[in-house]
């Protein structure tokens, strides 16, 4: 029995070893397949293979490490860090694990922790290249391009042909405006790494930034010859062709991309742009409509589509209903969560696209009513009633009213009865027919030769910025449809059009973030008035920066009105609670046409001789206010049509305080905000624990080591 037992034991041990070997071989095959996919930037496919390898062998340290890498590339940083902790259990004392940890910490906003990680690596391994790359990224976050440049140059001293160092230095040199140096670095990268598609892709990008589209096209095509599956190269080639007005070629390329992968949002967007430039705006609407069914969160594409619809479709067109309902539903969702500003914005977009969306208008009216703006509420309901009566007449309907129509009629009658005692009724004025326009602002933009995500993003952003002011009665914002060469041309156009202010806009966009920056200038003197920048990430980031732009611009525009009626010393002005009027506000009265924007900085100015008196507000309606006049000097020179500015605003809270703070100018004579802030504090990115990732970091972060 003993020999038989020995044979059994040997067979059992051999079976276990064979099983373990086959398991390891299986894990290795899955791991190697994942590496291939990772090299092709198929991060989802690579993630699946690495996870399957780990199901076979849970202690496979390299699989954990590469799973963390691809998860980091997909932007799920917390999960990437948890995978890296597992890698560290099974593959200890590896500098590449620590360097990846540092990069993930940067992405999570833990910059000091990341710096400590990279510094520790360099203490142990002074010649480590990747830790220097990490420190360079930290320098870029702090805005130190020189510091980042020094780190990459140190890396290059240790590895003279290092691909990532050369490409990073090329990108940084271009960002710093040193075009010759950027060309030198990219030429070195092409010389030493000519067989790598990514090098040709970035060479195409840098050529396109310089406006050298012929060479850029050659480089992009070279990248595709090396790697025919390189989607980014197809996208930048399409952008380059679009810049050269080769619209048919753009459409053909984009069709190929969307046939290969319907989720390629950039291809749908570029195809629609090319179709629109060819004059086929209906095809562009169709293309973008299909794309937004696949990716409804591409807000820039949605904005481009809505601008086309508003410009080209008759207001009665049924196609408007679909796109209006999208915003109306978002308005309902925001209203449920008591996000007032966001809800109003979405309802205003819905009604801009389809003014006859009665349900959206009724819900918007409810928001106004809840804010205490009963006159505005009534005005919206009157519009709905008028629209329903028109529809009934067109359908040859009998005189019988629907329950909904009866309900609206009853509400209108009740509110009209209340309005008999309003300030407007007392003075015989209909506030909604007043011309309240006081400020004329021009929007201008310069165009980047190439954008990695959305070509013409500057034009779309400028048009949308103007669009969000369409409901602001006091402020006309007009956009220049063509890009300007710079400040000089913008100032010339602003002077020619006699604008109060003009704004130069710029857009910085990455896959997950967007920054809208604006510099405001006096249209009279051309001097800088103010600067503001809005950065947002996550869903609704584009609409968030549009709202922030509107709020920031209104915050520096002085509250400015006119005298519309006078009875001895009782004065009626066309400013109401929506402009912040309440009992105790003191207005300066200035002779009509004598208010000027300040020579420098914020606010307005006027000569002392044109100051005619003051008005102390005693009663405020929604759109108009009444006060008592005090004259300056012996003679009464105050007339209907003279202008008013806020000289004193009481700090005490009042039931008349404006509950909507995003629909009118909010500053005093000096250009500093005087109206109460919205209950929800306006937060900036720092207060929301958001750290802006400059677009150049996104490019460098995507480079292979």
C-alpha positions as CSV (number, residue, x, y, z in Angstrom):
1,X,0.0,0.0,0.0
2,X,2.8,2.3,0.7
3,X,4.1,2.6,-2.9
4,X,0.5,3.2,-4.1
5,X,0.1,6.0,-1.5
6,X,3.3,7.7,-2.7
7,X,2.0,7.5,-6.3
8,X,-1.3,9.1,-5.2
9,X,0.5,11.9,-3.3
10,X,2.8,12.6,-6.3
11,X,-0.2,12.6,-8.7
12,X,-2.1,15.0,-6.3
13,X,0.8,17.4,-6.0
14,X,1.4,17.3,-9.8
15,X,-2.3,18.1,-10.4
16,X,-2.2,21.0,-8.0
17,X,0.9,22.4,-9.7
18,X,-0.6,21.9,-13.2
19,X,-3.8,23.7,-12.1
20,X,-1.8,26.5,-10.6
21,X,0.3,26.8,-13.7
22,X,-2.7,26.8,-16.0
23,X,-4.4,29.4,-13.8
24,X,-1.3,31.6,-13.9
25,X,-1.0,31.1,-17.6
26,X,-4.6,32.1,-18.0
27,X,-4.1,35.2,-15.8
28,X,-1.0,36.1,-17.8
29,X,-2.8,35.8,-21.1
30,X,-5.6,38.1,-19.9
31,X,-3.1,40.5,-18.5
32,X,-1.1,40.7,-21.8
33,X,-4.4,41.2,-23.7
34,X,-5.2,44.1,-21.3
35,X,-1.8,45.6,-21.9
36,X,-2.4,45.6,-25.7
37,X,-5.8,47.3,-25.3
38,X,-4.2,49.8,-22.8
39,X,-1.6,50.7,-25.5
40,X,-4.4,51.3,-27.9
41,X,-6.2,53.5,-25.3
42,X,-9.1,51.1,-25.1
43,X,-9.3,51.7,-21.4
44,X,-12.7,50.0,-20.9
45,X,-11.6,46.9,-22.7
46,X,-8.3,46.8,-20.8
47,X,-10.1,47.3,-17.5
48,X,-12.2,44.3,-18.2
49,X,-9.2,42.1,-19.0
50,X,-7.3,43.2,-15.9
51,X,-10.3,42.5,-13.7
52,X,-10.7,39.0,-15.3
53,X,-7.0,38.3,-14.6
54,X,-7.5,39.3,-11.0
55,X,-10.5,36.9,-10.7
56,X,-8.1,34.2,-11.7
57,X,-5.2,35.4,-9.5
58,X,-6.2,37.9,-6.8
59,X,-2.6,38.5,-5.8
60,X,-1.4,39.6,-9.3
61,X,0.3,42.9,-8.4
62,X,1.0,44.1,-11.9
63,X,-2.7,43.5,-12.9
64,X,-3.8,45.7,-9.9
65,X,-1.3,48.4,-10.9
66,X,-2.4,48.5,-14.6
67,X,-6.1,48.4,-13.5
68,X,-5.3,51.4,-11.4
69,X,-3.6,53.1,-14.4
70,X,-6.6,52.6,-16.8
71,X,-9.1,53.6,-14.1
72,X,-7.1,56.8,-13.6
73,X,-7.1,57.4,-17.4
74,X,-10.9,57.1,-17.2
75,X,-11.1,59.8,-14.5
76,X,-12.4,57.6,-11.6
77,X,-9.6,58.7,-9.3
78,X,-10.9,57.4,-5.9
79,X,-11.4,53.9,-7.4
80,X,-8.0,54.1,-9.0
81,X,-6.5,54.8,-5.6
82,X,-8.2,51.8,-4.0
83,X,-6.8,49.6,-6.8
84,X,-3.4,51.0,-6.2
85,X,-3.6,50.1,-2.5
86,X,-4.1,46.5,-3.6
87,X,-1.1,46.7,-6.0
88,X,1.0,48.0,-3.1
89,X,0.2,44.9,-1.1
90,X,1.5,42.5,-3.7
91,X,4.3,44.6,-5.3
92,X,6.0,46.6,-2.5
93,X,8.7,49.2,-2.8
94,X,8.0,50.1,-6.4
95,X,8.6,53.7,-7.4
96,X,6.1,53.5,-10.3
97,X,3.3,52.7,-7.8
98,X,4.3,55.7,-5.7
99,X,4.4,58.0,-8.7
100,X,1.0,56.9,-9.8
101,X,-0.2,57.5,-6.3
102,X,1.1,61.0,-6.5
103,X,-0.7,61.6,-9.8
104,X,-4.0,60.3,-8.4
105,X,-3.6,62.6,-5.4
106,X,-3.2,65.5,-7.7
107,X,-6.3,64.6,-9.5
108,X,-8.2,64.4,-6.2
109,X,-7.0,67.9,-5.3
110,X,-4.6,66.7,-2.5
111,X,-1.7,68.6,-3.9
112,X,0.5,68.8,-0.8
113,X,0.2,65.0,-0.2
114,X,1.2,64.5,-3.8
115,X,4.2,66.7,-3.5
116,X,5.3,64.7,-0.5
117,X,5.0,61.4,-2.3
118,X,7.1,62.6,-5.3
119,X,9.7,64.2,-3.0
120,X,10.1,60.9,-1.0
121,X,10.6,59.0,-4.3
122,X,13.3,61.4,-5.4
123,X,15.1,61.0,-2.0
124,X,15.3,57.2,-2.6
125,X,15.8,57.4,-6.4
126,X,17.4,60.8,-7.4
127,X,17.3,59.9,-11.1
128,X,13.6,58.9,-11.2
129,X,12.0,60.5,-14.2
130,X,8.3,60.0,-13.4
131,X,8.5,61.7,-10.0
132,X,9.9,64.8,-11.8
133,X,6.9,64.6,-14.2
134,X,4.6,64.6,-11.2
135,X,6.3,67.6,-9.7
136,X,6.1,69.4,-13.0
137,X,2.3,68.7,-13.0
138,X,2.1,70.3,-9.6
139,X,3.9,73.4,-10.9
140,X,1.4,73.6,-13.7
141,X,-1.5,73.5,-11.2
142,X,0.1,76.4,-9.4
143,X,0.5,78.3,-12.7
144,X,4.3,78.1,-12.7
145,X,5.1,77.2,-16.3
146,X,8.8,78.0,-15.6
147,X,8.9,75.5,-12.7
148,X,7.3,72.8,-14.8
149,X,9.7,73.5,-17.7
150,X,12.7,73.1,-15.3
151,X,11.4,69.7,-14.1
152,X,11.0,68.4,-17.6
153,X,14.4,69.7,-18.6
154,X,15.9,67.9,-15.6
155,X,14.2,64.7,-16.7
156,X,15.6,65.3,-20.2
157,X,19.1,65.6,-18.9
158,X,18.8,62.1,-17.4
159,X,17.1,60.6,-20.5
160,X,18.1,62.7,-23.5
161,X,15.4,61.2,-25.8
162,X,12.6,60.9,-23.3
163,X,9.4,61.1,-25.3
164,X,7.1,62.5,-22.6
165,X,9.7,65.1,-21.6
166,X,10.1,66.3,-25.2
167,X,6.4,66.5,-25.9
168,X,5.6,68.2,-22.6
169,X,8.3,70.8,-23.2
170,X,6.9,71.4,-26.7
171,X,3.4,72.0,-25.2
172,X,4.7,74.2,-22.4
173,X,6.9,76.3,-24.8
174,X,3.9,76.8,-27.0
175,X,1.7,77.9,-24.1
176,X,4.4,80.3,-23.0
177,X,4.5,81.8,-26.5
178,X,7.9,80.5,-27.4
179,X,6.9,79.0,-30.8
180,X,10.5,78.4,-32.0
181,X,11.4,76.4,-28.9
182,X,8.2,74.4,-29.2
183,X,9.1,73.6,-32.8
184,X,12.6,72.5,-31.7
185,X,11.3,70.1,-29.1
186,X,8.6,68.6,-31.4
187,X,11.2,68.1,-34.1
188,X,13.4,66.2,-31.6
189,X,10.4,64.1,-30.7
190,X,9.7,63.3,-34.3
191,X,13.4,62.5,-35.0
192,X,13.7,60.0,-32.1
193,X,10.1,58.6,-32.0
194,X,8.9,58.9,-35.6
195,X,7.2,55.6,-35.5
196,X,4.7,56.7,-32.7
197,X,1.3,58.0,-33.7
198,X,0.9,60.2,-30.6
199,X,4.0,62.2,-31.5
200,X,2.6,63.0,-35.0
201,X,-0.8,63.8,-33.4
202,X,0.7,66.4,-31.1
203,X,2.9,67.8,-33.9
204,X,-0.4,68.3,-35.9
205,X,-2.0,70.0,-32.9
206,X,0.9,72.5,-32.5
207,X,1.0,73.2,-36.3
208,X,-2.7,73.9,-36.2
209,X,-2.3,76.2,-33.2
210,X,0.1,78.3,-35.4
211,X,-2.3,78.3,-38.3
212,X,-0.1,76.0,-40.4
213,X,-3.0,73.8,-41.5
214,X,-1.2,72.2,-44.5
215,X,1.6,70.7,-42.3
216,X,-0.9,70.0,-39.6
217,X,-3.0,67.9,-42.0
218,X,0.1,66.0,-43.1
219,X,1.1,65.2,-39.5
220,X,-2.5,64.0,-38.6
221,X,-2.6,61.7,-41.6
222,X,0.9,60.4,-40.7
223,X,-0.5,59.5,-37.2
224,X,-3.4,57.6,-38.8
225,X,-1.0,55.7,-41.1
226,X,0.9,54.5,-38.1
227,X,-2.3,53.7,-36.1
228,X,-5.5,53.5,-38.2
229,X,-7.6,53.1,-35.1
230,X,-6.4,56.4,-33.5
231,X,-9.7,58.3,-32.9
232,X,-8.0,61.4,-31.5
233,X,-6.1,61.8,-34.8
234,X,-9.3,61.5,-36.8
235,X,-10.9,64.2,-34.7
236,X,-8.0,66.6,-35.0
237,X,-7.8,65.9,-38.8
238,X,-11.5,66.7,-39.0
239,X,-10.9,69.9,-37.1
240,X,-8.0,70.9,-39.4
241,X,-10.1,70.2,-42.5
242,X,-12.9,72.2,-41.0
243,X,-10.5,75.2,-40.5
244,X,-9.6,74.9,-44.1
245,X,-13.3,74.9,-45.1
246,X,-13.1,71.4,-46.6
247,X,-16.5,70.6,-45.3
248,X,-17.3,67.6,-47.5
249,X,-14.1,65.9,-46.3
250,X,-15.1,66.7,-42.7
251,X,-18.5,65.1,-43.2
252,X,-17.0,62.0,-44.8
253,X,-14.4,61.5,-42.0
254,X,-17.1,62.0,-39.3
255,X,-19.4,59.5,-41.0
256,X,-16.6,57.0,-40.9
257,X,-16.1,57.7,-37.2
258,X,-19.7,57.5,-36.2
259,X,-20.2,54.3,-38.2
260,X,-17.3,52.8,-36.3
261,X,-18.4,54.1,-33.0
262,X,-21.8,55.9,-32.6
263,X,-20.7,57.3,-29.3
264,X,-18.0,59.6,-30.8
265,X,-19.6,62.8,-29.8
266,X,-16.9,65.0,-31.3
267,X,-17.5,63.5,-34.8
268,X,-21.3,64.2,-34.6
269,X,-20.5,67.8,-33.5
270,X,-18.0,68.5,-36.3
271,X,-20.3,67.0,-38.9
272,X,-23.1,69.3,-37.9
273,X,-20.8,72.3,-38.0
274,X,-19.7,71.4,-41.5
275,X,-23.3,70.9,-42.7
276,X,-24.3,74.3,-41.2
277,X,-21.3,76.1,-42.9
278,X,-22.4,74.5,-46.2
279,X,-25.8,76.1,-45.7
280,X,-27.6,72.8,-44.8
281,X,-28.8,74.0,-41.4
282,X,-31.7,71.5,-41.5
283,X,-29.2,68.6,-41.9
284,X,-27.1,70.1,-39.0
285,X,-30.2,70.1,-36.8
286,X,-30.9,66.5,-37.7
287,X,-27.3,65.5,-37.1
288,X,-27.1,67.2,-33.7
289,X,-30.5,65.9,-32.7
290,X,-29.3,62.3,-33.3
291,X,-26.1,63.0,-31.4
292,X,-27.9,64.4,-28.4
293,X,-30.0,61.3,-28.1
294,X,-26.7,59.4,-27.7
295,X,-25.0,62.0,-25.5
296,X,-27.6,64.5,-24.0
297,X,-24.9,66.1,-21.8
298,X,-22.9,67.8,-24.6
299,X,-24.1,71.3,-23.7
300,X,-22.0,73.1,-26.3
301,X,-23.5,71.0,-29.0
302,X,-27.0,71.5,-27.6
303,X,-26.4,75.3,-27.4
304,X,-25.3,75.3,-31.1
305,X,-28.5,73.4,-32.0
306,X,-30.7,75.7,-30.1
307,X,-29.2,78.8,-31.6
308,X,-29.9,77.3,-35.1
309,X,-33.5,76.5,-34.2
310,X,-34.2,80.0,-32.7
311,X,-32.6,81.7,-35.7
312,X,-34.2,79.6,-38.5
313,X,-37.4,77.9,-37.5
314,X,-40.7,79.8,-37.4
315,X,-42.0,80.1,-33.8
316,X,-45.0,77.9,-34.6
317,X,-42.8,75.0,-35.9
318,X,-43.5,71.7,-34.0
319,X,-39.8,70.8,-34.0
320,X,-39.3,73.5,-31.3
321,X,-41.5,71.6,-28.9
322,X,-39.1,68.7,-28.4
323,X,-36.1,70.9,-27.6
324,X,-38.2,73.2,-25.4
325,X,-39.5,70.3,-23.3
326,X,-36.0,69.2,-22.5
327,X,-35.3,72.5,-20.6
328,X,-38.8,72.5,-19.1
329,X,-38.2,69.1,-17.5
330,X,-34.9,70.3,-16.1
331,X,-36.7,73.4,-14.8
332,X,-39.1,71.1,-12.9
333,X,-36.3,69.0,-11.5
334,X,-34.4,72.1,-10.2
335,X,-37.7,73.6,-8.8
336,X,-38.3,70.4,-6.8
337,X,-34.9,70.9,-5.2
338,X,-35.5,74.6,-4.6
339,X,-32.7,75.7,-7.0
340,X,-34.4,79.0,-8.0
341,X,-31.8,80.5,-10.3
342,X,-31.2,77.3,-12.1
343,X,-35.0,76.6,-12.5
344,X,-35.6,80.1,-13.9
345,X,-32.8,79.7,-16.3
346,X,-34.1,76.4,-17.7
347,X,-37.7,77.7,-18.0
348,X,-36.4,80.8,-19.8
349,X,-34.4,78.6,-22.2
350,X,-37.6,76.5,-22.8
351,X,-39.6,79.6,-23.5
352,X,-36.9,81.1,-25.7
353,X,-37.0,78.0,-27.9
354,X,-40.8,77.7,-27.8
355,X,-42.7,80.7,-26.6
356,X,-46.0,78.8,-26.9
357,X,-45.0,76.1,-24.4
358,X,-48.0,76.8,-22.2
359,X,-47.1,74.3,-19.5
360,X,-43.6,75.6,-19.1
361,X,-44.9,79.2,-19.0
362,X,-47.5,78.3,-16.3
363,X,-44.8,76.7,-14.2
364,X,-42.4,79.7,-14.8
365,X,-45.3,81.9,-13.7
366,X,-45.7,79.9,-10.5
367,X,-42.0,80.5,-9.7
368,X,-42.6,84.3,-10.2
369,X,-45.7,84.1,-8.0
370,X,-43.8,82.3,-5.2
371,X,-41.2,85.1,-5.4
372,X,-43.9,87.6,-4.7
373,X,-44.0,89.0,-8.2
374,X,-47.7,89.0,-8.7
375,X,-47.8,91.4,-11.6
376,X,-45.3,89.4,-13.5
377,X,-47.3,86.2,-12.7
378,X,-50.4,87.8,-14.1
379,X,-48.6,88.9,-17.2
380,X,-47.5,85.4,-17.9
381,X,-51.0,84.0,-17.4
382,X,-52.4,86.6,-19.8
383,X,-50.0,85.4,-22.5
384,X,-51.2,81.8,-21.9
385,X,-54.8,82.9,-22.2
386,X,-54.2,84.8,-25.3
387,X,-52.4,81.9,-26.9
388,X,-55.2,79.5,-26.0
389,X,-57.8,81.8,-27.4
390,X,-55.8,82.0,-30.6
391,X,-55.6,78.2,-30.9
392,X,-59.3,77.9,-30.2
393,X,-60.1,80.4,-33.0
394,X,-57.8,78.7,-35.5
395,X,-59.5,75.3,-34.8
396,X,-63.0,76.9,-35.2
397,X,-63.8,75.7,-31.7
398,X,-67.1,76.7,-30.1
399,X,-67.3,79.1,-27.2
400,X,-67.2,76.4,-24.6
401,X,-64.1,76.7,-22.4
402,X,-62.0,73.8,-21.2
403,X,-61.5,73.4,-17.4
404,X,-57.9,74.6,-17.8
405,X,-59.0,77.7,-19.6
406,X,-61.7,78.4,-17.0
407,X,-59.1,78.1,-14.2
408,X,-56.7,80.5,-15.9
409,X,-59.6,83.0,-16.6
410,X,-60.6,82.9,-12.9
411,X,-57.0,83.5,-11.8
412,X,-56.6,86.3,-14.2
413,X,-59.8,88.0,-13.1
414,X,-58.9,87.7,-9.5
415,X,-55.4,89.1,-9.9
416,X,-56.7,91.9,-12.2
417,X,-59.1,92.8,-9.4
418,X,-56.2,93.1,-7.0
419,X,-54.2,95.2,-9.5
420,X,-56.9,97.9,-9.4
421,X,-55.1,99.1,-6.2
422,X,-51.6,98.8,-7.6
423,X,-49.1,101.7,-8.2
424,X,-49.5,101.3,-11.9
425,X,-53.3,101.7,-11.7
426,X,-52.9,104.8,-9.4
427,X,-50.7,106.5,-12.0
428,X,-52.4,105.1,-15.1
429,X,-49.2,103.3,-16.2
430,X,-48.9,99.8,-17.6
431,X,-45.4,98.8,-16.3
432,X,-44.9,96.1,-19.0
433,X,-45.0,98.6,-21.9
434,X,-42.2,100.7,-20.4
435,X,-38.9,101.1,-22.3
436,X,-36.4,100.2,-19.5
437,X,-33.3,99.8,-21.7
438,X,-30.4,101.6,-20.1
439,X,-27.2,99.6,-20.9
440,X,-25.8,98.6,-24.3
441,X,-23.1,96.0,-24.1
442,X,-21.2,94.4,-27.0
443,X,-19.7,90.8,-26.9
444,X,-16.6,90.0,-28.9
445,X,-14.3,87.0,-29.1
446,X,-11.1,86.0,-30.8
447,X,-11.0,82.6,-32.4
448,X,-8.4,79.9,-31.6
449,X,-7.1,78.2,-34.7
450,X,-7.9,74.8,-33.3
451,X,-10.0,73.3,-30.5
452,X,-9.6,69.7,-29.3
453,X,-13.2,69.4,-28.2
454,X,-15.5,71.9,-29.8
455,X,-14.5,74.0,-32.8
456,X,-16.2,77.4,-32.8
457,X,-16.7,77.1,-29.0
458,X,-15.9,80.8,-28.6
459,X,-18.6,81.8,-31.1
460,X,-21.2,79.5,-29.5
461,X,-20.4,80.7,-26.0
462,X,-20.6,84.4,-27.0
463,X,-24.0,83.8,-28.7
464,X,-25.3,82.0,-25.7
465,X,-24.0,84.7,-23.4
466,X,-26.0,87.2,-25.4
467,X,-29.0,84.9,-25.4
468,X,-29.2,84.6,-21.6
469,X,-29.7,88.4,-21.4
470,X,-32.8,88.3,-23.6
471,X,-35.1,88.5,-20.6
472,X,-33.2,91.4,-18.9
473,X,-35.3,94.5,-19.8
474,X,-32.6,97.1,-18.8
475,X,-29.6,95.5,-20.6
476,X,-29.1,94.9,-24.4
477,X,-26.2,92.5,-25.0
478,X,-25.3,92.2,-28.7
479,X,-22.8,89.7,-30.0
480,X,-20.5,90.2,-33.0
481,X,-21.1,87.1,-35.1
482,X,-17.5,87.1,-36.5
483,X,-14.4,86.9,-34.4
484,X,-12.3,90.0,-34.0
485,X,-8.5,90.2,-34.4
486,X,-8.2,91.5,-30.8
487,X,-8.8,94.4,-28.5
488,X,-8.2,97.1,-31.1
489,X,-10.9,95.9,-33.5
490,X,-13.3,95.3,-30.6
491,X,-12.8,98.9,-29.3
492,X,-13.3,100.4,-32.7
493,X,-16.6,98.5,-33.2
494,X,-17.8,99.5,-29.7
495,X,-17.0,103.2,-30.3
496,X,-18.7,103.0,-33.7
497,X,-21.9,101.5,-32.2
498,X,-21.8,103.9,-29.2
499,X,-21.8,101.0,-26.7
500,X,-21.5,101.6,-22.9
501,X,-19.3,98.6,-22.5
502,X,-17.7,95.9,-24.5
503,X,-16.6,92.5,-23.4
504,X,-13.8,90.2,-24.8
505,X,-14.6,86.6,-24.1
506,X,-12.4,83.5,-24.0
507,X,-13.2,79.8,-23.5
508,X,-10.9,77.2,-22.0
509,X,-12.4,73.7,-22.2
510,X,-11.3,70.2,-21.3
511,X,-13.3,67.0,-21.2
512,X,-14.6,67.6,-17.7
513,X,-14.2,71.3,-17.1
514,X,-15.0,74.6,-18.7
515,X,-13.8,78.2,-17.9
516,X,-15.4,81.3,-19.3
517,X,-13.3,84.4,-18.9
518,X,-14.4,87.9,-19.6
519,X,-12.7,91.3,-19.6
520,X,-15.0,94.3,-19.6
521,X,-14.0,97.6,-21.1
522,X,-15.6,101.1,-21.3
523,X,-17.0,101.6,-24.8
524,X,-16.3,105.3,-24.4
525,X,-12.6,105.3,-23.3
526,X,-11.5,101.7,-24.0
527,X,-10.1,101.4,-20.5
528,X,-10.5,98.1,-18.5
529,X,-13.5,98.1,-16.2
530,X,-13.5,94.7,-14.7
531,X,-12.4,91.1,-15.2
532,X,-14.1,87.9,-14.1
533,X,-13.7,84.2,-14.8
534,X,-16.1,81.4,-14.1
535,X,-15.0,77.8,-13.8
536,X,-17.3,74.8,-13.5
537,X,-17.0,71.0,-13.8
538,X,-19.5,68.2,-13.8
539,X,-23.0,68.1,-15.4
540,X,-24.6,71.5,-16.4
541,X,-21.2,73.1,-16.4
542,X,-21.8,75.2,-19.5
543,X,-25.1,76.6,-18.3
544,X,-23.5,77.3,-15.0
545,X,-20.8,79.5,-16.5
546,X,-23.4,81.3,-18.6
547,X,-25.4,82.1,-15.5
548,X,-22.3,83.2,-13.7
549,X,-21.4,85.5,-16.5
550,X,-24.8,87.1,-16.5
551,X,-24.7,87.5,-12.7
552,X,-21.1,89.0,-12.7
553,X,-21.9,91.5,-15.5
554,X,-25.2,92.6,-13.8
555,X,-23.3,93.0,-10.5
556,X,-21.1,95.8,-11.9
557,X,-23.9,97.6,-13.9
558,X,-25.4,100.5,-11.8
559,X,-29.2,100.4,-11.2
560,X,-30.3,103.2,-13.6
561,X,-33.8,104.4,-14.4
562,X,-35.9,107.3,-15.6
563,X,-38.6,109.6,-14.3
564,X,-41.8,108.6,-16.2
565,X,-44.4,110.8,-14.4
566,X,-44.5,113.7,-12.0
567,X,-47.2,115.3,-9.8
568,X,-45.7,118.3,-8.0
569,X,-43.1,116.7,-5.8
570,X,-44.5,113.1,-6.2
571,X,-42.3,111.3,-8.7
572,X,-42.8,108.0,-10.5
573,X,-39.7,106.2,-11.8
574,X,-39.4,103.1,-13.9
575,X,-37.5,101.1,-11.3
576,X,-39.3,98.6,-9.0
577,X,-38.7,95.8,-6.6
578,X,-37.1,93.7,-9.4
579,X,-34.4,96.4,-9.5
580,X,-34.2,96.5,-5.7
581,X,-36.4,99.5,-5.0
582,X,-38.0,99.7,-1.5
583,X,-38.9,102.3,1.0
584,X,-35.9,104.5,2.1
585,X,-33.9,104.1,-1.1
586,X,-32.5,107.5,-2.2
587,X,-32.0,108.2,-5.9
588,X,-29.9,111.0,-7.5
589,X,-31.7,112.8,-10.4
590,X,-29.4,113.6,-13.3
591,X,-30.2,115.5,-16.4
592,X,-31.1,113.2,-19.3
593,X,-28.1,112.1,-21.4
594,X,-25.5,113.3,-19.0
595,X,-24.5,110.1,-17.3
596,X,-21.2,108.7,-18.5
597,X,-19.3,105.5,-17.8
598,X,-16.2,106.2,-15.6
599,X,-13.0,107.1,-17.4
600,X,-11.3,104.2,-15.5
601,X,-12.7,101.3,-13.5
602,X,-16.2,100.7,-12.3
603,X,-19.2,102.9,-12.1
604,X,-20.5,106.0,-13.7
605,X,-19.8,109.8,-13.5
606,X,-21.7,113.0,-14.1
607,X,-20.9,116.7,-13.7
608,X,-22.1,118.4,-10.6
609,X,-24.1,120.9,-12.6
610,X,-26.2,118.1,-14.0
611,X,-27.3,116.8,-10.6
612,X,-30.8,118.2,-10.3
613,X,-32.0,116.8,-7.0
614,X,-32.9,113.5,-5.2
615,X,-35.9,111.2,-4.7
616,X,-36.6,109.2,-1.6
617,X,-38.7,106.2,-2.4
618,X,-41.9,105.8,-0.4
619,X,-43.6,103.0,-2.2
620,X,-42.3,100.3,-4.6
621,X,-44.2,98.2,-7.1
622,X,-42.7,95.4,-9.0
623,X,-41.6,97.5,-12.0
624,X,-42.2,101.1,-10.9
625,X,-41.7,103.1,-7.7
626,X,-42.9,106.3,-6.2
627,X,-41.0,108.8,-4.2
628,X,-40.7,112.4,-3.0
629,X,-38.5,114.9,-4.8
630,X,-36.0,117.2,-3.1
631,X,-34.6,119.8,-5.4
632,X,-31.0,120.9,-5.5
633,X,-30.8,124.7,-5.6
634,X,-33.5,127.2,-6.0
635,X,-34.8,126.4,-9.5
636,X,-36.9,123.4,-10.4
637,X,-35.2,121.8,-13.4
638,X,-36.5,118.2,-13.0
639,X,-38.4,116.9,-16.0
640,X,-40.0,113.6,-17.1
641,X,-37.2,111.7,-18.9
642,X,-34.4,112.7,-16.5
643,X,-32.4,109.8,-15.2
644,X,-31.9,108.4,-11.7
645,X,-29.1,106.5,-10.0
646,X,-29.0,104.9,-6.5
647,X,-27.1,107.1,-4.1
648,X,-28.2,105.4,-0.9
649,X,-29.5,101.9,-0.2
650,X,-30.7,101.0,3.3
651,X,-29.1,97.9,4.8
652,X,-32.2,96.9,6.8
653,X,-34.0,93.9,5.5
654,X,-37.5,94.6,4.1
655,X,-40.4,92.6,2.7
656,X,-39.8,94.6,-0.5
657,X,-36.2,93.2,-0.9
658,X,-35.8,91.7,-4.4
659,X,-36.2,87.9,-4.2
660,X,-34.8,87.4,-7.7
661,X,-31.2,88.7,-7.9
662,X,-30.2,87.6,-11.4
663,X,-32.5,89.6,-13.7
664,X,-31.4,93.3,-13.3
665,X,-28.3,95.4,-12.7
666,X,-27.3,95.4,-9.0
667,X,-24.7,98.1,-8.5
668,X,-24.7,101.7,-7.1
669,X,-23.1,104.7,-8.8
670,X,-19.6,103.4,-8.0
671,X,-20.2,100.1,-9.7
672,X,-20.1,98.1,-6.5
673,X,-23.1,95.8,-5.8
674,X,-25.7,97.2,-3.4
675,X,-28.7,94.9,-3.8
676,X,-29.1,92.0,-1.4
677,X,-27.4,88.7,-2.5
678,X,-29.5,85.7,-3.2
679,X,-30.2,83.5,-0.2
680,X,-27.9,80.9,-1.7
681,X,-24.4,82.3,-1.4
682,X,-22.6,82.6,-4.7
683,X,-19.7,80.2,-4.4
684,X,-16.5,80.2,-6.4
685,X,-14.6,77.1,-7.4
686,X,-12.3,77.3,-4.3
687,X,-15.2,77.4,-1.9
688,X,-16.7,74.4,-3.6
689,X,-13.4,72.5,-3.2
690,X,-13.0,72.5,-7.0
691,X,-9.5,72.8,-8.4
692,X,-9.2,73.9,-12.0
693,X,-7.2,71.6,-14.2
694,X,-5.7,73.7,-17.0
695,X,-6.2,72.3,-20.5
696,X,-2.5,71.8,-21.0
697,X,-2.4,69.4,-18.0
698,X,-5.1,67.3,-19.7
699,X,-2.9,67.0,-22.7
700,X,0.3,66.2,-20.8
701,X,-1.6,63.8,-18.5
702,X,-2.7,61.8,-21.5
703,X,0.9,61.3,-22.7
704,X,2.4,57.9,-22.5
705,X,5.6,57.6,-20.5
